[in-house]
Amino acid sequence: MELVSAVLLFTGFLLLSMFNIRTGEGISAYFTTVFGQISTEDFSQVKVEQLFMPHLKQLLLTVAPFLLITSGAAILANLLQVGLHFSTQPLSPNFGKLDPLKGFSRLVGMRSLIELGKGVLKLVLIGMVAFGVLGAVIPRVMASMYMDPVTALNLGVATGLRIGLFSSAALLVLALLDYMYQRFEFEKSIRMSKEEIKQEYKSQEGDPMIKRRLREMGRKIAMSRMFDAIKEADAVIVNPTHYAVALQYEADWPAPKVVAKGKDYTALRIIRYAESLAIPVYQQPELARALYPTRLEDYIPAALFAAVAKILAQLAKSDERLKRKLTGKAG
């Protein structure tokens, strides 16, 4: 708000310095015309309206540019700071402001001391500017007693406007510095600590430990299902320990399916489990690597039909159950 006040004050004095002659003449002409026509014999309400109203439009046109430009500058200063926002919160009653304890704490708090320091700084700054301007024109001010009233008045008005213009410019610079400081303090106050960032992440993404635990449980469930599927497998193609792919075939299927697969440690577990179930384990490194990219419960690629059929036919010579599947005979 101090920046808005400084912009409004500086704009007002700047406009007065630029348009003081024309504006002064217009206002002077209005009141000269109005008061020159006043008759002490008839000073009723009707007479007053007849005197003031006809020339009021001209007065408004004279001061309108000044009012519009200063109002626009104040609105622009607000918009550049916070943008366009509508809120009814300032209109709502806040009985907490009536609490004397809170009011006293605001008076003696650090914020109050900072505001007091800024107020003293403003007074010192305005005093220095005023004395600086007066020091430059003091000879003319001293000589004004020998001037005619109009010249002396013009000198006084010009000096006052100069003091106001330079003082408001100094206040504007001070308000800009204060705005940058307050913005820095505000952004610093809303920064989250590392712990707050962790809590925010947990609230949005979930607790990482819980998510990790859920993933582990999901992997265990998937692994358990896969090992249950090995019980129905007809063969395991291996490489010999780095890859293991378990295949199952039924007479009404167009091709064998991949029911289990694994690499390294998982491959060793599949091999050992298959051997404990007396499921044939066949070493074919190139075929095992080619079958591994196939997703679980998918049929093997058509390009591998011949190689897999050859292995199954070979294994069927010593496996009656697989032989019945291949020949289509019921058990």
C-alpha positions in Angstrom: 0.0 0.0 0.0 2.9 2.4 0.6 4.0 1.9 -3.0 0.5 2.8 -4.2 0.5 5.9 -2.0 3.9 7.0 -3.3 2.8 6.5 -6.9 -0.3 8.5 -6.3 1.6 11.3 -4.6 4.3 11.5 -7.2 1.8 11.4 -10.1 -0.3 14.2 -8.5 2.7 16.5 -8.0 4.0 15.7 -11.5 0.7 16.6 -13.0 0.4 19.8 -10.9 3.9 20.8 -12.1 2.9 20.2 -15.7 -0.6 21.6 -15.8 -0.5 24.1 -12.9 -0.9 27.2 -15.1 -3.9 25.9 -17.2 -5.6 24.2 -14.2 -5.1 27.3 -12.0 -6.5 29.6 -14.6 -9.5 27.4 -15.1 -10.3 27.1 -11.4 -9.6 30.8 -10.9 -12.0 31.7 -13.7 -14.7 29.5 -12.3 -14.6 31.1 -8.8 -14.1 34.6 -10.2 -17.2 34.2 -12.3 -19.2 32.6 -9.5 -18.3 34.9 -6.6 -18.4 37.9 -8.9 -22.1 37.4 -9.4 -23.0 36.9 -5.8 -25.6 39.4 -4.5 -25.8 39.7 -0.8 -29.4 40.8 -1.3 -30.6 37.5 -2.6 -28.5 34.6 -1.3 -31.1 31.8 -1.3 -30.7 28.2 -2.3 -32.1 28.8 -5.7 -29.7 31.7 -6.2 -26.7 29.6 -5.2 -27.7 26.8 -7.6 -28.1 29.4 -10.4 -24.6 30.7 -9.7 -22.7 27.4 -9.2 -24.3 24.8 -11.5 -23.9 26.5 -15.0 -20.2 26.7 -14.7 -19.7 23.4 -12.8 -19.2 21.4 -16.0 -16.3 23.6 -17.0 -14.7 23.1 -13.6 -15.1 19.3 -13.9 -13.5 19.3 -17.3 -10.6 21.3 -16.0 -9.8 18.9 -13.1 -10.9 15.7 -14.9 -7.5 14.9 -16.5 -5.8 15.3 -13.1 -8.3 13.0 -11.4 -8.3 10.3 -14.1 -4.6 10.1 -14.5 -3.9 9.9 -10.7 -6.6 7.3 -10.3 -5.3 5.3 -13.2 -1.8 5.4 -11.7 -3.0 4.1 -8.4 -5.0 1.3 -10.0 -2.0 0.3 -12.2 0.3 0.2 -9.2 -2.1 -2.2 -7.5 -2.5 -4.4 -10.6 1.3 -4.6 -11.2 1.8 -5.9 -7.6 -0.9 -8.5 -7.1 -2.9 -8.6 -10.4 -6.7 -8.5 -10.6 -8.4 -10.2 -7.6 -11.9 -9.8 -6.2 -12.5 -10.7 -2.6 -15.1 -9.9 0.0 -12.9 -10.9 2.9 -12.0 -7.4 3.9 -15.7 -6.6 4.3 -16.4 -9.5 6.7 -16.3 -8.6 10.4 -13.2 -9.7 12.3 -13.8 -9.5 16.1 -10.2 -10.6 16.7 -9.1 -7.1 15.9 -11.0 -5.9 19.0 -8.8 -8.0 21.3 -6.7 -5.5 23.3 -4.0 -8.1 24.0 -3.5 -8.7 20.2 -3.6 -5.0 19.6 -0.9 -4.4 22.2 1.2 -7.2 20.7 1.0 -5.5 17.3 2.1 -2.2 18.8 5.2 -3.6 20.5 6.2 -6.3 18.0 9.1 -6.3 15.6 6.8 -5.3 12.7 5.8 -2.1 14.6 9.5 -1.3 15.2 10.3 -1.7 11.5 7.3 0.5 10.6 8.5 3.1 13.1 11.9 3.1 11.6 10.5 3.5 8.1 8.4 6.4 9.3 11.4 8.2 10.8 13.4 7.6 7.7 10.6 9.2 5.6 10.6 12.3 7.8 14.3 12.6 7.6 14.3 12.1 3.8 11.5 14.6 3.2 13.2 17.1 5.5 16.5 16.8 3.6 14.7 17.2 0.3 12.8 20.3 1.5 15.8 22.0 2.9 17.7 21.2 -0.3 15.1 22.8 -2.5 14.7 25.8 -0.2 18.4 26.3 0.0 18.5 26.7 -3.8 15.8 29.4 -3.9 16.3 31.1 -0.6 17.7 34.3 -2.2 14.5 34.6 -4.3 12.3 33.8 -1.3 14.0 36.6 0.7 13.5 39.0 -2.2 9.8 38.1 -2.6 8.9 40.8 0.0 9.8 43.4 -2.7 7.8 41.6 -5.4 4.2 42.3 -6.4 1.7 39.9 -4.8 1.1 37.8 -8.0 4.8 37.2 -8.6 5.4 36.3 -5.0 2.5 34.0 -5.0 3.7 32.3 -8.2 7.2 31.9 -6.6 5.6 30.3 -3.5 3.5 27.9 -5.5 6.4 26.9 -7.7 8.6 26.3 -4.7 5.9 24.2 -3.0 5.4 22.1 -6.1 9.1 21.5 -6.4 9.4 20.4 -2.8 6.4 18.1 -3.3 7.7 16.7 -6.5 11.2 15.9 -5.2 9.9 14.6 -1.9 7.3 12.3 -3.6 10.1 11.1 -5.9 12.3 10.2 -2.9 9.3 8.5 -1.2 8.7 6.5 -4.4 12.3 5.2 -4.5 12.0 4.3 -0.8 8.6 2.6 -1.4 10.1 0.6 -4.3 13.0 -0.6 -2.1 10.5 -1.4 0.7 8.3 -3.4 -1.8 11.3 -5.5 -3.0 12.3 -6.2 0.6 8.7 -7.2 1.6 8.4 -9.4 -1.5 11.7 -11.1 -0.6 10.5 -11.6 3.0 7.2 -13.0 1.9 8.7 -15.5 -0.6 11.2 -16.5 2.1 8.3 -17.1 4.6 6.3 -19.3 2.3 9.3 -21.5 1.4 8.8 -25.1 2.6 11.4 -26.8 4.8 12.8 -30.2 3.8 10.4 -31.9 6.2 7.5 -30.0 4.8 8.5 -31.0 1.3 8.6 -34.6 2.4 5.1 -34.3 4.0 3.8 -32.6 0.9 5.2 -35.4 -1.3 3.6 -38.0 1.0 0.2 -36.3 0.8 0.3 -36.1 -3.0 2.2 -39.2 -4.0 1.8 -41.4 -0.9 4.3 -42.6 1.6 7.4 -44.0 -0.3 7.8 -46.7 2.3 4.2 -47.8 1.9 4.5 -47.7 -1.9 7.7 -49.7 -1.8 6.0 -52.3 0.5 3.0 -52.5 -1.8 5.4 -53.1 -4.8 7.1 -55.8 -2.9 3.8 -57.5 -2.0 2.7 -57.2 -5.6 6.0 -58.9 -6.8 5.5 -61.7 -4.2 1.9 -62.3 -5.3 2.9 -62.3 -9.0 5.9 -64.6 -8.2 3.6 -67.0 -6.3 1.1 -67.2 -9.1 3.9 -67.8 -11.6 5.3 -70.7 -9.6 1.8 -72.1 -9.3 1.5 -72.0 -13.1 4.8 -74.0 -13.4 2.9 -77.1 -12.0 1.0 -77.2 -15.3 4.1 -76.7 -17.5 5.2 -79.3 -19.9 8.8 -78.2 -20.4 11.4 -75.6 -19.2 13.8 -74.2 -21.8 17.0 -72.9 -20.2 20.2 -71.1 -21.0 21.4 -73.0 -18.9 21.1 -70.9 -15.7 20.8 -67.3 -16.9 17.3 -67.7 -18.6 14.5 -70.1 -17.9 11.1 -70.2 -19.8 8.4 -72.6 -18.8 6.0 -73.7 -21.6 2.6 -75.3 -21.4 0.6 -76.8 -24.3 -2.9 -78.1 -24.6 -4.4 -79.9 -27.6 -7.0 -77.2 -28.3 -4.4 -74.4 -28.2 -3.0 -73.0 -31.5 0.5 -72.9 -29.9 2.3 -73.4 -26.5 2.1 -70.6 -23.9 4.8 -69.0 -21.7 3.5 -69.7 -18.2 6.7 -68.7 -16.3 10.0 -67.1 -17.0 13.0 -65.6 -15.1 16.6 -64.5 -15.2 19.6 -65.4 -13.0 18.3 -66.1 -9.5 14.7 -66.5 -10.6 15.8 -68.8 -13.4 17.6 -71.0 -10.9 14.5 -71.2 -8.7 12.3 -72.1 -11.7 14.7 -74.8 -12.7 14.9 -76.3 -9.2 11.1 -76.2 -8.8 10.5 -77.8 -12.2 13.0 -80.6 -11.4 11.2 -81.2 -8.1 8.0 -81.6 -10.0 9.7 -83.9 -12.6 9.1 -81.4 -15.4 11.6 -81.8 -18.2 14.3 -79.1 -18.3 15.8 -78.7 -21.8 19.0 -76.7 -22.5 18.8 -74.5 -25.6 20.5 -71.2 -25.0 19.5 -69.4 -28.2 15.8 -70.5 -28.0 15.6 -69.6 -24.3 16.8 -66.1 -25.0 14.4 -65.8 -28.0 11.4 -66.9 -25.9 12.2 -64.7 -22.9 10.7 -61.4 -24.2 7.3 -63.2 -24.7 4.8 -62.0 -22.0 3.3 -64.4 -19.5 0.2 -66.2 -20.7 1.0 -65.3 -24.3 1.4 -67.8 -27.1 5.0 -68.1 -28.3 5.9 -66.2 -31.6 5.1 -68.0 -34.8 8.8 -67.8 -35.8 9.6 -70.1 -32.9 6.9 -72.7 -33.5 9.1 -75.2 -35.4 12.0 -75.0 -32.8 9.6 -75.5 -29.8 7.6 -78.3 -31.6 10.9 -80.1 -32.2 11.9 -80.0 -28.6 8.4 -81.0 -27.3 8.3 -84.0 -29.7 11.7 -85.0 -28.5 10.6 -84.7 -24.8 7.4 -86.6 -25.5 9.3 -89.8 -26.2 10.0 -90.1 -22.5 6.9 -88.2 -21.2 3.6 -90.0 -21.6 1.5 -87.0 -20.5 3.1 -84.7 -23.0 2.9 -87.4 -25.7 -0.9 -87.6 -25.2 -1.2 -83.9 -25.5 0.7 -83.8 -28.8 -1.2 -86.7 -30.3 -4.6 -85.4 -29.0 -5.5 -88.6 -27.2 -7.4 -88.4 -23.9 -5.6 -89.6 -20.7 
